[in-house]
Amino acid sequence: MFRLPLQCVFWGCLLTSVHPEPPTACREKQYLINSQCCTLCQPGQKLVNDCTEFTETQCLPCGKGEFLDTWNRETHCHQHKYCDPNLGLRVQQEGTSVTDNICVCKEGRHCTSKACESCVLHHSCSPGFGVKQIATGVSDTICEPCPVGSFSNVSSAFEKCRPWTRCETKGLAEQQAGTDKTDAVCEKVDRKPQDEAPCTKQIPQEIDDLPGPNPTPPVQETLHGCQPVAQEDGKESRISVQERQ
């Protein structure tokens, strides 16, 4: 078996101790470059110079309107997102050196995607449909057909279907039934007049020039609807003193 001289073993150990093996992996929040483990720049800062055997990593803070939200080795910070009002957006929360702007849709609009890069108007439910779920900043209106007994006669992004008017509860008659787009139409109930009771009135006795021993008692005349009944032919007509005067 071939054996190395003892001197070779000695010099190999000496060289290893003087020139150690370069690292193949670094710790968390470090990165490997030029056989060196350099510390990453913290959030809100960008890389200026890598570390060396004798110097630490050099970083600088992000400028106004810029941010970096992770430990990094980026040489440029990211620009804050622009909430374009022409696309229906507005700023909900201003960004910082470690956070981006948060954009949301203006009132009456919702995002077209999860990224919310633009907004569109909420959908309105047509007549015959009511709102099942009101729209939010990230979702559109959900409509549903008006079930029997209810209606919607407007185009709206907020109104639900409304119940038909119940005419009988108001003492009215239903003239026209409701539909999914129209309410029931009510009308007053026609009340037939009660049968009129017969009226009677006293017919005053005619005054003779010379009253007899047996004066004639007053005669009752039956009236229909409190109006005199036509006198039948052959019957004596009596006229009161008041009518003759």
JOTAKA-V512217 format. One line per field, one symbol per residue. burial: # if it has 16 or more other ideal C-beta (glycine too) atoms within 10 Angstrom, else .. A space follows every 10 residues. Layout:
burial=???
This chain:
burial=.......... .......... .........# #....#.### #.#####..# #.....#.#. .#...###.. .##...#..# #.#...###. ....#.#..# #.###...## ##...#.##. .#.##.#### #...#....# #.#..#...# ##...##... #..##.#... .#.....#.# ..##.#.... .......... .......... .......... .......... .........# .....
